[in-house]
Amino acid sequence: MFRRRVLMAVVVAATSAVALPALTWDAKLSGERVLAAGRVVNVDIEAGKITIEHKPITHLYMESMTMIFRVKDPTMLTGLTPGDKIRFKVERDNEGFVITRIENSI
């Protein structure tokens, strides 16, 4: 009985030591979201909005669709034209979705 408890303690300790770094790594990845991909459909610099046909955005549970997004800083829209392929970071705030980063993906 004693040997069984010691063996069980060793197994638990060994699996915990291996799992801990993996959990830490996963938590780090979930905090650093991958950029979403899409194609510019329309740009409205004055309104600070952009229409994007995008692929699924899994962390926001969004399927592929075309939608209008607000941008945090309208100067991010300078130089973008319909048809441009982009990668972007979108977040949810109190007013809906807002893009906080855009880069051309050529």
Secondary structure as UniProt FT lines:
FT   HELIX           2..31
FT   STRAND          36..44
FT   TURN            45..48
FT   STRAND          49..54
FT   HELIX           58..60
FT   STRAND          65..71
FT   HELIX           74..77
FT   TURN            78..79
FT   TURN            82..83
FT   STRAND          85..93
FT   TURN            94..95
FT   STRAND          96..104
//
